[in-house]
Structures are given as structure tokens and as C-alpha cells.
Amino acid sequence: MFTQFFNPVDTKFMMRGDSVNNLFNKRNIKNNKGFTLIELIIVIVILGILAVTAAPRFIDISTDAHIATIEAESAAFASSVKLVRAAYLIRETSPIEVAGASVAIDSTSGYPTGTGSGTAFCVNLWNSLFADPEPITGQSSITANLTEGWNSFGNSEFCAYGKKIDDRNFSSGTLPHFVYYIQDINSVSIGGETYGGDAGTVEKHNI
């Protein structure tokens, strides 16, 4: 006669084991659940707020860096003018040879000047005063669109130097730049700028 044995303890253990496995499976499913639509919307809103508040500051940093470059270059330019002026007062000859460069001297003011004509005049002065000059483009008109990098505009009395920033030019009244007066100039308005100063002066504009 066949007798079937039944062990209630084993059955109870198996039932408890199955319950534990089911519990872990439910927890894994819950933990693997992705973001809800509301959570995604909140993240998108936060990113949008950050973009709106941070972008203007990044733009300001870029403008600050541009202005700092103009100020540094104008200070170096002014130092070179003083050095050449001092050498001229001692030697009283023109051109002045300084650090292997030849710098012309204005016969009226006794300050450094450029050579050549047209757009080459202020470019020549720039290249003469700097030992390792940045590339620069001479503009024939104060209203001309600037090229990338440094640009110049002027005549035998003054030279203006500035770097391209967005769509501004020398006549816009907002372009950060500096002006070097080769001769004494009374106040004169050119485009959106007013220039005037003593010979040898390096003057910053829109900074």
C-alpha cells in the first residue's frame, strides 16, 4: 500500500520563500521605474531657468575679456610711445631706432608717427611700436565694417585702434577702442565719437 507523506514544515518554508522572492521582484520593478512626465517637466523648467539667468553672465564675461584686452594693449602702446619720445629727446634724430625697430617722429609734435598714406599710415605706426605686433587691418573709413582681430583708422593727426566685437565699428559710439594723438587736436566729432587731446596722449573710449 502506497503511503503519501506530507511535511507541513517544508511546505510552509517553501511558501515563505516564494513570498520573499515575490517581494524582491516587486521592489526591483519599482526601483527600475523611469522618470515620470511631471519629473521630466520639472527638470526641463529648471534647465530653462538656468539658461536664461546664466547666458547673460557668460556674455558679460566675454565683453569683459574684450575690454581687458583693449586696456592692456593701450597701456603697452602708451609705454612704447613714452620710450620712443624719451629716445628722441636725447638723440634728436628721426627716425628713432629702438630695439631693432625704426620709428618715425612727427616734425611738428616730436612724437612717434606712422609712414605711408591711407590705411597703411596707422598700421605702420602700430607695427613700429610693438616688438611682436598683433595682425591689424587698416580701415579707409570710420564707418567701415571691421574685420576679425585688430583694426585701425586715422590720419596724420591721430590713430584709433580697436578689435572687432559683433557688428560695431569706429563710428557706432559703442566700440571699445583707444586713440593715440600724434599732434594736438581740438575737440572734433567723427561719426559717433568725439576726439581731442594733446600730442602723445593715449585715450580710451567706451571702456
Summary of the structure (lengths in Angstrom):
residues: 207
radius of gyration: 36.5
end to end distance: 109.7
largest distance: 136.4
contacts: 563
relative contact order: 0.10
helix: 43%
strand: 21%
